[in-house]
Amino acid sequence: MMIRDYSDADGYKAYVARELTKLELSRNDMVKSLDIALEMTIDQLENIEKNLSKNQRKTKFGKAINMIIDIKKNYL
């Protein structure tokens, strides 16, 4: 069983979680989104986004990928 810890000293992880809650993601999508946000680089995320179809980009998960990219570019 993997133990996830989304707390941190600078508040980055909590900030990402708060922003993602605006999309009203399911718990499963929230966990996946947080894992992606914390483990992938901006280039990797942009590559994923580039390969999404128009319809996939409109889903909550597609919007989460876009939001994570924006957060990483502006926060870090």
PyMOL Python script that loads the backbone (N, CA, C, O; Angstrom):
from pymol import cmd

cmd.read_pdbstr("""\
ATOM      1  N   MET A   1       0.841  -1.183   0.000  1.00  0.00           N
ATOM      2  CA  MET A   1       0.000   0.000   0.000  1.00  0.00           C
ATOM      3  C   MET A   1       0.886   1.247   0.000  1.00  0.00           C
ATOM      4  O   MET A   1       1.765   1.390   0.849  1.00  0.00           O
ATOM      5  N   MET A   2       0.650   2.140  -0.952  1.00  0.00           N
ATOM      6  CA  MET A   2       1.424   3.371  -1.062  1.00  0.00           C
ATOM      7  C   MET A   2       0.814   4.436  -0.155  1.00  0.00           C
ATOM      8  O   MET A   2      -0.394   4.671  -0.186  1.00  0.00           O
ATOM      9  N   ILE A   3       1.653   5.075   0.646  1.00  0.00           N
ATOM     10  CA  ILE A   3       1.185   6.135   1.524  1.00  0.00           C
ATOM     11  C   ILE A   3       1.506   7.471   0.860  1.00  0.00           C
ATOM     12  O   ILE A   3       2.664   7.770   0.571  1.00  0.00           O
ATOM     13  N   ARG A   4       0.480   8.256   0.626  1.00  0.00           N
ATOM     14  CA  ARG A   4       0.663   9.560  -0.004  1.00  0.00           C
ATOM     15  C   ARG A   4       0.651  10.639   1.068  1.00  0.00           C
ATOM     16  O   ARG A   4      -0.166  10.624   1.988  1.00  0.00           O
ATOM     17  N   ASP A   5       1.577  11.571   0.921  1.00  0.00           N
ATOM     18  CA  ASP A   5       1.647  12.695   1.843  1.00  0.00           C
ATOM     19  C   ASP A   5       1.611  13.970   1.020  1.00  0.00           C
ATOM     20  O   ASP A   5       2.553  14.272   0.287  1.00  0.00           O
ATOM     21  N   TYR A   6       0.520  14.719   1.143  1.00  0.00           N
ATOM     22  CA  TYR A   6       0.369  15.936   0.360  1.00  0.00           C
ATOM     23  C   TYR A   6       0.621  17.196   1.178  1.00  0.00           C
ATOM     24  O   TYR A   6       0.220  18.289   0.779  1.00  0.00           O
ATOM     25  N   SER A   7       1.287  17.046   2.322  1.00  0.00           N
ATOM     26  CA  SER A   7       1.629  18.223   3.118  1.00  0.00           C
ATOM     27  C   SER A   7       3.086  18.589   2.841  1.00  0.00           C
ATOM     28  O   SER A   7       3.917  17.720   2.579  1.00  0.00           O
ATOM     29  N   ASP A   8       3.378  19.874   2.902  1.00  0.00           N
ATOM     30  CA  ASP A   8       4.738  20.324   2.664  1.00  0.00           C
ATOM     31  C   ASP A   8       4.955  21.680   3.319  1.00  0.00           C
ATOM     32  O   ASP A   8       4.005  22.393   3.641  1.00  0.00           O
ATOM     33  N   ALA A   9       6.224  22.019   3.509  1.00  0.00           N
ATOM     34  CA  ALA A   9       6.561  23.242   4.228  1.00  0.00           C
ATOM     35  C   ALA A   9       6.187  24.510   3.474  1.00  0.00           C
ATOM     36  O   ALA A   9       5.762  25.490   4.087  1.00  0.00           O
ATOM     37  N   ASP A  10       6.341  24.505   2.144  1.00  0.00           N
ATOM     38  CA  ASP A  10       6.077  25.731   1.390  1.00  0.00           C
ATOM     39  C   ASP A  10       4.627  25.877   0.927  1.00  0.00           C
ATOM     40  O   ASP A  10       4.258  26.911   0.370  1.00  0.00           O
ATOM     41  N   GLY A  11       3.810  24.859   1.152  1.00  0.00           N
ATOM     42  CA  GLY A  11       2.395  24.952   0.823  1.00  0.00           C
ATOM     43  C   GLY A  11       2.048  24.661  -0.626  1.00  0.00           C
ATOM     44  O   GLY A  11       0.892  24.815  -1.021  1.00  0.00           O
ATOM     45  N   TYR A  12       3.024  24.244  -1.433  1.00  0.00           N
ATOM     46  CA  TYR A  12       2.782  23.983  -2.856  1.00  0.00           C
ATOM     47  C   TYR A  12       1.744  22.888  -3.069  1.00  0.00           C
ATOM     48  O   TYR A  12       0.805  23.060  -3.847  1.00  0.00           O
ATOM     49  N   LYS A  13       1.911  21.778  -2.388  1.00  0.00           N
ATOM     50  CA  LYS A  13       0.994  20.652  -2.576  1.00  0.00           C
ATOM     51  C   LYS A  13      -0.425  21.026  -2.165  1.00  0.00           C
ATOM     52  O   LYS A  13      -1.388  20.683  -2.851  1.00  0.00           O
ATOM     53  N   ALA A  14      -0.548  21.722  -1.055  1.00  0.00           N
ATOM     54  CA  ALA A  14      -1.875  22.154  -0.589  1.00  0.00           C
ATOM     55  C   ALA A  14      -2.489  23.139  -1.575  1.00  0.00           C
ATOM     56  O   ALA A  14      -3.695  23.103  -1.822  1.00  0.00           O
ATOM     57  N   TYR A  15      -1.668  24.014  -2.136  1.00  0.00           N
ATOM     58  CA  TYR A  15      -2.155  24.984  -3.127  1.00  0.00           C
ATOM     59  C   TYR A  15      -2.694  24.255  -4.358  1.00  0.00           C
ATOM     60  O   TYR A  15      -3.772  24.586  -4.853  1.00  0.00           O
ATOM     61  N   VAL A  16      -1.952  23.270  -4.850  1.00  0.00           N
ATOM     62  CA  VAL A  16      -2.398  22.497  -6.016  1.00  0.00           C
ATOM     63  C   VAL A  16      -3.722  21.810  -5.702  1.00  0.00           C
ATOM     64  O   VAL A  16      -4.644  21.835  -6.518  1.00  0.00           O
ATOM     65  N   ALA A  17      -3.819  21.208  -4.547  1.00  0.00           N
ATOM     66  CA  ALA A  17      -5.052  20.514  -4.152  1.00  0.00           C
ATOM     67  C   ALA A  17      -6.231  21.484  -4.082  1.00  0.00           C
ATOM     68  O   ALA A  17      -7.326  21.168  -4.549  1.00  0.00           O
ATOM     69  N   ARG A  18      -6.008  22.662  -3.499  1.00  0.00           N
ATOM     70  CA  ARG A  18      -7.087  23.664  -3.424  1.00  0.00           C
ATOM     71  C   ARG A  18      -7.546  24.108  -4.803  1.00  0.00           C
ATOM     72  O   ARG A  18      -8.745  24.235  -5.051  1.00  0.00           O
ATOM     73  N   GLU A  19      -6.597  24.345  -5.697  1.00  0.00           N
ATOM     74  CA  GLU A  19      -6.953  24.778  -7.051  1.00  0.00           C
ATOM     75  C   GLU A  19      -7.723  23.682  -7.787  1.00  0.00           C
ATOM     76  O   GLU A  19      -8.695  23.971  -8.485  1.00  0.00           O
ATOM     77  N   LEU A  20      -7.301  22.440  -7.637  1.00  0.00           N
ATOM     78  CA  LEU A  20      -7.960  21.330  -8.327  1.00  0.00           C
ATOM     79  C   LEU A  20      -9.377  21.081  -7.810  1.00  0.00           C
ATOM     80  O   LEU A  20     -10.223  20.562  -8.539  1.00  0.00           O
ATOM     81  N   THR A  21      -9.636  21.448  -6.554  1.00  0.00           N
ATOM     82  CA  THR A  21     -10.986  21.251  -6.027  1.00  0.00           C
ATOM     83  C   THR A  21     -12.004  22.097  -6.775  1.00  0.00           C
ATOM     84  O   THR A  21     -13.192  21.774  -6.772  1.00  0.00           O
ATOM     85  N   LYS A  22     -11.562  23.170  -7.413  1.00  0.00           N
ATOM     86  CA  LYS A  22     -12.463  24.017  -8.199  1.00  0.00           C
ATOM     87  C   LYS A  22     -13.073  23.264  -9.376  1.00  0.00           C
ATOM     88  O   LYS A  22     -14.133  23.641  -9.877  1.00  0.00           O
ATOM     89  N   LEU A  23     -12.402  22.199  -9.818  1.00  0.00           N
ATOM     90  CA  LEU A  23     -12.903  21.408 -10.947  1.00  0.00           C
ATOM     91  C   LEU A  23     -13.890  20.327 -10.515  1.00  0.00           C
ATOM     92  O   LEU A  23     -14.492  19.660 -11.355  1.00  0.00           O
ATOM     93  N   GLU A  24     -14.053  20.157  -9.207  1.00  0.00           N
ATOM     94  CA  GLU A  24     -14.960  19.147  -8.651  1.00  0.00           C
ATOM     95  C   GLU A  24     -14.646  17.752  -9.197  1.00  0.00           C
ATOM     96  O   GLU A  24     -15.534  17.034  -9.658  1.00  0.00           O
ATOM     97  N   LEU A  25     -13.366  17.387  -9.135  1.00  0.00           N
ATOM     98  CA  LEU A  25     -12.921  16.076  -9.588  1.00  0.00           C
ATOM     99  C   LEU A  25     -13.394  14.985  -8.637  1.00  0.00           C
ATOM    100  O   LEU A  25     -13.625  15.228  -7.453  1.00  0.00           O
ATOM    101  N   SER A  26     -13.532  13.784  -9.177  1.00  0.00           N
ATOM    102  CA  SER A  26     -13.808  12.642  -8.311  1.00  0.00           C
ATOM    103  C   SER A  26     -12.573  12.408  -7.444  1.00  0.00           C
ATOM    104  O   SER A  26     -11.492  12.906  -7.759  1.00  0.00           O
ATOM    105  N   ARG A  27     -12.722  11.672  -6.380  1.00  0.00           N
ATOM    106  CA  ARG A  27     -11.591  11.406  -5.495  1.00  0.00           C
ATOM    107  C   ARG A  27     -10.460  10.740  -6.269  1.00  0.00           C
ATOM    108  O   ARG A  27      -9.295  11.103  -6.106  1.00  0.00           O
ATOM    109  N   ASN A  28     -10.798   9.774  -7.105  1.00  0.00           N
ATOM    110  CA  ASN A  28      -9.803   9.053  -7.886  1.00  0.00           C
ATOM    111  C   ASN A  28      -9.050   9.995  -8.827  1.00  0.00           C
ATOM    112  O   ASN A  28      -7.823   9.938  -8.909  1.00  0.00           O
ATOM    113  N   ASP A  29      -9.781  10.860  -9.537  1.00  0.00           N
ATOM    114  CA  ASP A  29      -9.144  11.813 -10.442  1.00  0.00           C
ATOM    115  C   ASP A  29      -8.307  12.835  -9.677  1.00  0.00           C
ATOM    116  O   ASP A  29      -7.270  13.279 -10.171  1.00  0.00           O
ATOM    117  N   MET A  30      -8.746  13.210  -8.485  1.00  0.00           N
ATOM    118  CA  MET A  30      -7.983  14.149  -7.658  1.00  0.00           C
ATOM    119  C   MET A  30      -6.642  13.529  -7.266  1.00  0.00           C
ATOM    120  O   MET A  30      -5.603  14.183  -7.359  1.00  0.00           O
ATOM    121  N   VAL A  31      -6.665  12.285  -6.834  1.00  0.00           N
ATOM    122  CA  VAL A  31      -5.432  11.601  -6.433  1.00  0.00           C
ATOM    123  C   VAL A  31      -4.497  11.479  -7.632  1.00  0.00           C
ATOM    124  O   VAL A  31      -3.302  11.754  -7.523  1.00  0.00           O
ATOM    125  N   LYS A  32      -5.044  11.065  -8.782  1.00  0.00           N
ATOM    126  CA  LYS A  32      -4.217  10.953  -9.990  1.00  0.00           C
ATOM    127  C   LYS A  32      -3.637  12.307 -10.369  1.00  0.00           C
ATOM    128  O   LYS A  32      -2.461  12.405 -10.718  1.00  0.00           O
ATOM    129  N   SER A  33      -4.447  13.343 -10.303  1.00  0.00           N
ATOM    130  CA  SER A  33      -3.998  14.688 -10.675  1.00  0.00           C
ATOM    131  C   SER A  33      -2.893  15.179  -9.749  1.00  0.00           C
ATOM    132  O   SER A  33      -1.907  15.754 -10.209  1.00  0.00           O
ATOM    133  N   LEU A  34      -3.052  14.956  -8.462  1.00  0.00           N
ATOM    134  CA  LEU A  34      -2.022  15.373  -7.508  1.00  0.00           C
ATOM    135  C   LEU A  34      -0.727  14.607  -7.736  1.00  0.00           C
ATOM    136  O   LEU A  34       0.357  15.186  -7.686  1.00  0.00           O
ATOM    137  N   ASP A  35      -0.836  13.310  -7.986  1.00  0.00           N
ATOM    138  CA  ASP A  35       0.364  12.519  -8.264  1.00  0.00           C
ATOM    139  C   ASP A  35       1.067  13.031  -9.514  1.00  0.00           C
ATOM    140  O   ASP A  35       2.291  13.156  -9.540  1.00  0.00           O
ATOM    141  N   ILE A  36       0.292  13.325 -10.542  1.00  0.00           N
ATOM    142  CA  ILE A  36       0.855  13.850 -11.788  1.00  0.00           C
ATOM    143  C   ILE A  36       1.525  15.196 -11.525  1.00  0.00           C
ATOM    144  O   ILE A  36       2.644  15.437 -11.979  1.00  0.00           O
ATOM    145  N   ALA A  37       0.851  16.052 -10.807  1.00  0.00           N
ATOM    146  CA  ALA A  37       1.378  17.398 -10.540  1.00  0.00           C
ATOM    147  C   ALA A  37       2.707  17.350  -9.798  1.00  0.00           C
ATOM    148  O   ALA A  37       3.590  18.175 -10.033  1.00  0.00           O
ATOM    149  N   LEU A  38       2.838  16.402  -8.924  1.00  0.00           N
ATOM    150  CA  LEU A  38       4.017  16.353  -8.075  1.00  0.00           C
ATOM    151  C   LEU A  38       5.177  15.587  -8.708  1.00  0.00           C
ATOM    152  O   LEU A  38       6.328  15.779  -8.318  1.00  0.00           O
ATOM    153  N   GLU A  39       4.886  14.722  -9.681  1.00  0.00           N
ATOM    154  CA  GLU A  39       5.931  13.858 -10.216  1.00  0.00           C
ATOM    155  C   GLU A  39       6.380  14.214 -11.626  1.00  0.00           C
ATOM    156  O   GLU A  39       7.503  13.877 -12.001  1.00  0.00           O
ATOM    157  N   MET A  40       5.562  14.872 -12.411  1.00  0.00           N
ATOM    158  CA  MET A  40       5.900  15.120 -13.808  1.00  0.00           C
ATOM    159  C   MET A  40       6.429  16.534 -14.026  1.00  0.00           C
ATOM    160  O   MET A  40       6.091  17.468 -13.299  1.00  0.00           O
ATOM    161  N   THR A  41       7.268  16.657 -15.049  1.00  0.00           N
ATOM    162  CA  THR A  41       7.793  17.969 -15.417  1.00  0.00           C
ATOM    163  C   THR A  41       6.771  18.689 -16.302  1.00  0.00           C
ATOM    164  O   THR A  41       5.819  18.081 -16.790  1.00  0.00           O
ATOM    165  N   ILE A  42       6.981  19.972 -16.495  1.00  0.00           N
ATOM    166  CA  ILE A  42       6.095  20.752 -17.367  1.00  0.00           C
ATOM    167  C   ILE A  42       6.122  20.180 -18.781  1.00  0.00           C
ATOM    168  O   ILE A  42       5.077  20.069 -19.423  1.00  0.00           O
ATOM    169  N   ASP A  43       7.303  19.817 -19.270  1.00  0.00           N
ATOM    170  CA  ASP A  43       7.412  19.256 -20.620  1.00  0.00           C
ATOM    171  C   ASP A  43       6.607  17.968 -20.758  1.00  0.00           C
ATOM    172  O   ASP A  43       5.931  17.761 -21.765  1.00  0.00           O
ATOM    173  N   GLN A  44       6.679  17.113 -19.761  1.00  0.00           N
ATOM    174  CA  GLN A  44       5.916  15.860 -19.796  1.00  0.00           C
ATOM    175  C   GLN A  44       4.422  16.148 -19.807  1.00  0.00           C
ATOM    176  O   GLN A  44       3.669  15.520 -20.551  1.00  0.00           O
ATOM    177  N   LEU A  45       3.994  17.092 -18.986  1.00  0.00           N
ATOM    178  CA  LEU A  45       2.576  17.447 -18.921  1.00  0.00           C
ATOM    179  C   LEU A  45       2.092  18.057 -20.229  1.00  0.00           C
ATOM    180  O   LEU A  45       0.999  17.741 -20.700  1.00  0.00           O
ATOM    181  N   GLU A  46       2.904  18.931 -20.814  1.00  0.00           N
ATOM    182  CA  GLU A  46       2.521  19.544 -22.085  1.00  0.00           C
ATOM    183  C   GLU A  46       2.427  18.504 -23.190  1.00  0.00           C
ATOM    184  O   GLU A  46       1.587  18.623 -24.082  1.00  0.00           O
ATOM    185  N   ASN A  47       3.274  17.491 -23.140  1.00  0.00           N
ATOM    186  CA  ASN A  47       3.219  16.418 -24.125  1.00  0.00           C
ATOM    187  C   ASN A  47       1.919  15.615 -23.980  1.00  0.00           C
ATOM    188  O   ASN A  47       1.302  15.241 -24.978  1.00  0.00           O
ATOM    189  N   ILE A  48       1.514  15.355 -22.752  1.00  0.00           N
ATOM    190  CA  ILE A  48       0.244  14.662 -22.505  1.00  0.00           C
ATOM    191  C   ILE A  48      -0.906  15.500 -23.033  1.00  0.00           C
ATOM    192  O   ILE A  48      -1.787  14.994 -23.728  1.00  0.00           O
ATOM    193  N   GLU A  49      -0.894  16.791 -22.698  1.00  0.00           N
ATOM    194  CA  GLU A  49      -1.975  17.676 -23.124  1.00  0.00           C
ATOM    195  C   GLU A  49      -2.055  17.750 -24.652  1.00  0.00           C
ATOM    196  O   GLU A  49      -3.144  17.751 -25.225  1.00  0.00           O
ATOM    197  N   LYS A  50      -0.914  17.811 -25.287  1.00  0.00           N
ATOM    198  CA  LYS A  50      -0.857  17.894 -26.747  1.00  0.00           C
ATOM    199  C   LYS A  50      -1.504  16.674 -27.401  1.00  0.00           C
ATOM    200  O   LYS A  50      -2.091  16.779 -28.479  1.00  0.00           O
ATOM    201  N   ASN A  51      -1.396  15.525 -26.750  1.00  0.00           N
ATOM    202  CA  ASN A  51      -1.919  14.283 -27.309  1.00  0.00           C
ATOM    203  C   ASN A  51      -3.384  14.011 -26.952  1.00  0.00           C
ATOM    204  O   ASN A  51      -3.952  13.012 -27.391  1.00  0.00           O
ATOM    205  N   LEU A  52      -3.990  14.888 -26.166  1.00  0.00           N
ATOM    206  CA  LEU A  52      -5.406  14.729 -25.844  1.00  0.00           C
ATOM    207  C   LEU A  52      -6.266  15.193 -27.013  1.00  0.00           C
ATOM    208  O   LEU A  52      -5.928  16.149 -27.711  1.00  0.00           O
ATOM    209  N   SER A  53      -7.376  14.504 -27.212  1.00  0.00           N
ATOM    210  CA  SER A  53      -8.317  14.937 -28.249  1.00  0.00           C
ATOM    211  C   SER A  53      -9.061  16.173 -27.740  1.00  0.00           C
ATOM    212  O   SER A  53      -8.983  16.521 -26.562  1.00  0.00           O
ATOM    213  N   LYS A  54      -9.784  16.828 -28.650  1.00  0.00           N
ATOM    214  CA  LYS A  54     -10.581  18.004 -28.269  1.00  0.00           C
ATOM    215  C   LYS A  54     -11.554  17.656 -27.152  1.00  0.00           C
ATOM    216  O   LYS A  54     -11.701  18.408 -26.189  1.00  0.00           O
ATOM    217  N   ASN A  55     -12.215  16.515 -27.288  1.00  0.00           N
ATOM    218  CA  ASN A  55     -13.192  16.091 -26.273  1.00  0.00           C
ATOM    219  C   ASN A  55     -12.521  15.777 -24.943  1.00  0.00           C
ATOM    220  O   ASN A  55     -13.069  16.089 -23.886  1.00  0.00           O
ATOM    221  N   GLN A  56     -11.336  15.161 -24.983  1.00  0.00           N
ATOM    222  CA  GLN A  56     -10.630  14.846 -23.742  1.00  0.00           C
ATOM    223  C   GLN A  56     -10.198  16.121 -23.019  1.00  0.00           C
ATOM    224  O   GLN A  56     -10.194  16.162 -21.788  1.00  0.00           O
ATOM    225  N   ARG A  57      -9.842  17.143 -23.761  1.00  0.00           N
ATOM    226  CA  ARG A  57      -9.432  18.408 -23.135  1.00  0.00           C
ATOM    227  C   ARG A  57     -10.586  19.084 -22.418  1.00  0.00           C
ATOM    228  O   ARG A  57     -10.369  19.875 -21.501  1.00  0.00           O
ATOM    229  N   LYS A  58     -11.806  18.782 -22.824  1.00  0.00           N
ATOM    230  CA  LYS A  58     -12.989  19.396 -22.212  1.00  0.00           C
ATOM    231  C   LYS A  58     -13.422  18.679 -20.935  1.00  0.00           C
ATOM    232  O   LYS A  58     -14.220  19.212 -20.165  1.00  0.00           O
ATOM    233  N   THR A  59     -12.895  17.466 -20.708  1.00  0.00           N
ATOM    234  CA  THR A  59     -13.266  16.728 -19.501  1.00  0.00           C
ATOM    235  C   THR A  59     -12.622  17.378 -18.281  1.00  0.00           C
ATOM    236  O   THR A  59     -11.705  18.189 -18.414  1.00  0.00           O
ATOM    237  N   LYS A  60     -13.099  17.023 -17.104  1.00  0.00           N
ATOM    238  CA  LYS A  60     -12.519  17.570 -15.870  1.00  0.00           C
ATOM    239  C   LYS A  60     -11.051  17.184 -15.748  1.00  0.00           C
ATOM    240  O   LYS A  60     -10.230  17.986 -15.303  1.00  0.00           O
ATOM    241  N   PHE A  61     -10.720  15.958 -16.141  1.00  0.00           N
ATOM    242  CA  PHE A  61      -9.326  15.514 -16.043  1.00  0.00           C
ATOM    243  C   PHE A  61      -8.450  16.270 -17.038  1.00  0.00           C
ATOM    244  O   PHE A  61      -7.317  16.625 -16.713  1.00  0.00           O
ATOM    245  N   GLY A  62      -8.951  16.518 -18.231  1.00  0.00           N
ATOM    246  CA  GLY A  62      -8.224  17.312 -19.223  1.00  0.00           C
ATOM    247  C   GLY A  62      -7.990  18.730 -18.734  1.00  0.00           C
ATOM    248  O   GLY A  62      -6.913  19.297 -18.918  1.00  0.00           O
ATOM    249  N   LYS A  63      -9.011  19.291 -18.110  1.00  0.00           N
ATOM    250  CA  LYS A  63      -8.882  20.641 -17.545  1.00  0.00           C
ATOM    251  C   LYS A  63      -7.890  20.636 -16.383  1.00  0.00           C
ATOM    252  O   LYS A  63      -7.178  21.617 -16.168  1.00  0.00           O
ATOM    253  N   ALA A  64      -7.842  19.531 -15.633  1.00  0.00           N
ATOM    254  CA  ALA A  64      -6.900  19.421 -14.517  1.00  0.00           C
ATOM    255  C   ALA A  64      -5.465  19.436 -15.037  1.00  0.00           C
ATOM    256  O   ALA A  64      -4.601  20.081 -14.442  1.00  0.00           O
ATOM    257  N   ILE A  65      -5.203  18.738 -16.134  1.00  0.00           N
ATOM    258  CA  ILE A  65      -3.862  18.728 -16.717  1.00  0.00           C
ATOM    259  C   ILE A  65      -3.463  20.159 -17.082  1.00  0.00           C
ATOM    260  O   ILE A  65      -2.356  20.601 -16.775  1.00  0.00           O
ATOM    261  N   ASN A  66      -4.372  20.871 -17.736  1.00  0.00           N
ATOM    262  CA  ASN A  66      -4.107  22.251 -18.130  1.00  0.00           C
ATOM    263  C   ASN A  66      -3.855  23.127 -16.907  1.00  0.00           C
ATOM    264  O   ASN A  66      -2.944  23.955 -16.915  1.00  0.00           O
ATOM    265  N   MET A  67      -4.644  22.952 -15.868  1.00  0.00           N
ATOM    266  CA  MET A  67      -4.498  23.746 -14.646  1.00  0.00           C
ATOM    267  C   MET A  67      -3.156  23.450 -13.982  1.00  0.00           C
ATOM    268  O   MET A  67      -2.492  24.361 -13.488  1.00  0.00           O
ATOM    269  N   ILE A  68      -2.760  22.194 -13.969  1.00  0.00           N
ATOM    270  CA  ILE A  68      -1.491  21.810 -13.355  1.00  0.00           C
ATOM    271  C   ILE A  68      -0.324  22.452 -14.112  1.00  0.00           C
ATOM    272  O   ILE A  68       0.635  22.923 -13.500  1.00  0.00           O
ATOM    273  N   ILE A  69      -0.410  22.468 -15.435  1.00  0.00           N
ATOM    274  CA  ILE A  69       0.643  23.107 -16.237  1.00  0.00           C
ATOM    275  C   ILE A  69       0.740  24.590 -15.866  1.00  0.00           C
ATOM    276  O   ILE A  69       1.834  25.109 -15.641  1.00  0.00           O
ATOM    277  N   ASP A  70      -0.409  25.264 -15.805  1.00  0.00           N
ATOM    278  CA  ASP A  70      -0.418  26.685 -15.440  1.00  0.00           C
ATOM    279  C   ASP A  70       0.157  26.914 -14.053  1.00  0.00           C
ATOM    280  O   ASP A  70       0.931  27.846 -13.837  1.00  0.00           O
ATOM    281  N   ILE A  71      -0.224  26.060 -13.120  1.00  0.00           N
ATOM    282  CA  ILE A  71       0.277  26.194 -11.749  1.00  0.00           C
ATOM    283  C   ILE A  71       1.794  26.023 -11.720  1.00  0.00           C
ATOM    284  O   ILE A  71       2.503  26.814 -11.098  1.00  0.00           O
ATOM    285  N   LYS A  72       2.284  24.990 -12.394  1.00  0.00           N
ATOM    286  CA  LYS A  72       3.725  24.745 -12.390  1.00  0.00           C
ATOM    287  C   LYS A  72       4.484  25.902 -13.027  1.00  0.00           C
ATOM    288  O   LYS A  72       5.553  26.278 -12.546  1.00  0.00           O
ATOM    289  N   LYS A  73       3.953  26.466 -14.089  1.00  0.00           N
ATOM    290  CA  LYS A  73       4.634  27.576 -14.763  1.00  0.00           C
ATOM    291  C   LYS A  73       4.633  28.841 -13.905  1.00  0.00           C
ATOM    292  O   LYS A  73       5.602  29.600 -13.927  1.00  0.00           O
ATOM    293  N   ASN A  74       3.571  29.076 -13.159  1.00  0.00           N
ATOM    294  CA  ASN A  74       3.439  30.312 -12.392  1.00  0.00           C
ATOM    295  C   ASN A  74       3.905  30.202 -10.951  1.00  0.00           C
ATOM    296  O   ASN A  74       4.307  31.204 -10.359  1.00  0.00           O
ATOM    297  N   TYR A  75       3.862  29.023 -10.379  1.00  0.00           N
ATOM    298  CA  TYR A  75       4.169  28.877  -8.955  1.00  0.00           C
ATOM    299  C   TYR A  75       5.645  28.594  -8.714  1.00  0.00           C
ATOM    300  O   TYR A  75       6.245  29.093  -7.761  1.00  0.00           O
ATOM    301  N   LEU A  76       6.218  27.778  -9.602  1.00  0.00           N
ATOM    302  CA  LEU A  76       7.601  27.347  -9.368  1.00  0.00           C
ATOM    303  C   LEU A  76       8.617  28.346  -9.863  1.00  0.00           C
ATOM    304  O   LEU A  76       9.820  28.118  -9.735  1.00  0.00           O
TER     305      LEU A  76
END
""", "prot")
cmd.dss("prot")
cmd.show_as("cartoon", "prot")
cmd.util.cbc("prot")
cmd.orient("prot")
